[in-house]
Amino acid sequence: MEGTELQSFKIISSAGDASSLFLKAIQHAEKSEFDKAEECIEQANQSLKDAHHVQTALIQEESGGDAKEVSLLLIHAQDHLMNAFVYCDLVKSVLNLYKRLDEK
């Protein structure tokens, strides 16, 4: 497997893990399990960082003159990463809403 393909799979895997954990955090928040929800968010953030580091390495390689061929797999990886970033922001807002509802 070529380097870019492997890096794409790493992004997909880490971003997918992050997305799953963010959604799991909402499930915990629905049950007022806020400590568990926060743990999921922390774990998701680490997976998101892992994916972002791989993406950053690809960008640095390309900016250093090592241009990569854009493949459907790499585009798919980018989609997963961007979705995970959206989940990150959205889940934090949803968690805050559940906390406010729980207080009432």
C-alpha beads as a LAMMPS data file, in Angstrom:
LAMMPS data file: protein, C-alpha beads

104 atoms
103 bonds

1 atom types
1 bond types

-500.0 500.0 xlo xhi
-500.0 500.0 ylo yhi
-500.0 500.0 zlo zhi

Masses

1 110.0

Atoms # bond

1 1 1 0.000 0.000 0.000
2 1 1 1.357 3.398 -0.950
3 1 1 2.042 6.134 1.567
4 1 1 -0.869 8.366 0.621
5 1 1 -3.279 5.431 0.700
6 1 1 -2.085 4.418 4.147
7 1 1 -2.324 7.998 5.393
8 1 1 -5.835 8.246 3.947
9 1 1 -6.883 5.126 5.832
10 1 1 -5.362 6.508 9.033
11 1 1 -7.413 9.685 8.633
12 1 1 -10.578 7.694 7.901
13 1 1 -10.026 5.443 10.900
14 1 1 -9.226 8.188 13.401
15 1 1 -11.914 10.552 12.137
16 1 1 -14.438 7.709 12.160
17 1 1 -13.515 6.866 15.733
18 1 1 -13.946 10.517 16.697
19 1 1 -17.354 10.735 15.034
20 1 1 -18.555 7.569 16.771
21 1 1 -17.372 8.829 20.131
22 1 1 -19.029 12.214 19.632
23 1 1 -22.333 10.487 18.866
24 1 1 -21.856 8.208 21.878
25 1 1 -21.422 11.349 24.005
26 1 1 -24.885 12.499 22.936
27 1 1 -26.332 9.129 23.904
28 1 1 -24.826 9.519 27.366
29 1 1 -26.109 13.085 27.630
30 1 1 -29.623 11.885 26.792
31 1 1 -29.421 9.742 29.929
32 1 1 -27.917 12.587 31.998
33 1 1 -24.608 10.683 32.159
34 1 1 -22.567 13.821 31.727
35 1 1 -19.290 12.475 33.104
36 1 1 -19.403 9.633 30.574
37 1 1 -20.318 12.095 27.843
38 1 1 -17.320 14.268 28.710
39 1 1 -15.039 11.206 28.657
40 1 1 -16.285 10.345 25.172
41 1 1 -15.629 13.903 24.040
42 1 1 -12.079 13.790 25.420
43 1 1 -11.388 10.505 23.639
44 1 1 -12.980 11.837 20.452
45 1 1 -10.828 14.956 20.594
46 1 1 -7.704 12.785 20.786
47 1 1 -8.807 10.758 17.754
48 1 1 -9.567 14.006 15.952
49 1 1 -6.070 15.287 16.759
50 1 1 -4.557 12.049 15.458
51 1 1 -6.415 12.417 12.149
52 1 1 -5.523 16.091 11.914
53 1 1 -1.816 15.329 12.444
54 1 1 -1.858 12.948 9.480
55 1 1 -3.620 15.552 7.359
56 1 1 -1.096 18.196 8.420
57 1 1 1.787 15.899 7.460
58 1 1 0.276 15.450 3.988
59 1 1 -0.100 19.204 3.595
60 1 1 3.473 19.827 4.734
61 1 1 4.804 17.225 2.296
62 1 1 2.909 18.836 -0.545
63 1 1 3.989 22.360 0.390
64 1 1 7.577 21.052 0.445
65 1 1 7.297 20.045 -3.210
66 1 1 6.126 16.445 -2.827
67 1 1 2.788 16.851 -4.625
68 1 1 0.282 14.064 -4.029
69 1 1 -2.141 12.696 -6.566
70 1 1 -5.632 13.474 -5.362
71 1 1 -7.523 10.203 -5.173
72 1 1 -11.107 9.396 -4.341
73 1 1 -9.789 7.716 -1.181
74 1 1 -8.045 10.902 -0.037
75 1 1 -11.185 12.935 -0.749
76 1 1 -13.183 10.396 1.257
77 1 1 -10.718 10.767 4.132
78 1 1 -11.105 14.547 4.033
79 1 1 -14.891 14.163 4.141
80 1 1 -14.638 12.016 7.257
81 1 1 -12.313 14.495 8.925
82 1 1 -14.470 17.519 8.148
83 1 1 -17.589 15.701 9.392
84 1 1 -15.800 14.865 12.630
85 1 1 -14.913 18.543 13.110
86 1 1 -18.561 19.489 12.598
87 1 1 -19.640 16.839 15.109
88 1 1 -17.145 18.250 17.596
89 1 1 -18.739 21.678 17.612
90 1 1 -22.285 20.381 17.412
91 1 1 -21.927 17.828 20.204
92 1 1 -20.554 20.392 22.625
93 1 1 -23.628 22.561 22.033
94 1 1 -25.995 19.606 22.379
95 1 1 -24.276 18.541 25.597
96 1 1 -24.738 22.030 27.024
97 1 1 -28.431 21.937 26.102
98 1 1 -28.920 18.600 27.845
99 1 1 -27.147 19.957 30.921
100 1 1 -29.453 22.977 30.982
101 1 1 -32.522 20.755 30.601
102 1 1 -31.279 18.506 33.376
103 1 1 -30.979 21.471 35.734
104 1 1 -34.659 22.318 35.323

Bonds

1 1 1 2
2 1 2 3
3 1 3 4
4 1 4 5
5 1 5 6
6 1 6 7
7 1 7 8
8 1 8 9
9 1 9 10
10 1 10 11
11 1 11 12
12 1 12 13
13 1 13 14
14 1 14 15
15 1 15 16
16 1 16 17
17 1 17 18
18 1 18 19
19 1 19 20
20 1 20 21
21 1 21 22
22 1 22 23
23 1 23 24
24 1 24 25
25 1 25 26
26 1 26 27
27 1 27 28
28 1 28 29
29 1 29 30
30 1 30 31
31 1 31 32
32 1 32 33
33 1 33 34
34 1 34 35
35 1 35 36
36 1 36 37
37 1 37 38
38 1 38 39
39 1 39 40
40 1 40 41
41 1 41 42
42 1 42 43
43 1 43 44
44 1 44 45
45 1 45 46
46 1 46 47
47 1 47 48
48 1 48 49
49 1 49 50
50 1 50 51
51 1 51 52
52 1 52 53
53 1 53 54
54 1 54 55
55 1 55 56
56 1 56 57
57 1 57 58
58 1 58 59
59 1 59 60
60 1 60 61
61 1 61 62
62 1 62 63
63 1 63 64
64 1 64 65
65 1 65 66
66 1 66 67
67 1 67 68
68 1 68 69
69 1 69 70
70 1 70 71
71 1 71 72
72 1 72 73
73 1 73 74
74 1 74 75
75 1 75 76
76 1 76 77
77 1 77 78
78 1 78 79
79 1 79 80
80 1 80 81
81 1 81 82
82 1 82 83
83 1 83 84
84 1 84 85
85 1 85 86
86 1 86 87
87 1 87 88
88 1 88 89
89 1 89 90
90 1 90 91
91 1 91 92
92 1 92 93
93 1 93 94
94 1 94 95
95 1 95 96
96 1 96 97
97 1 97 98
98 1 98 99
99 1 99 100
100 1 100 101
101 1 101 102
102 1 102 103
103 1 103 104
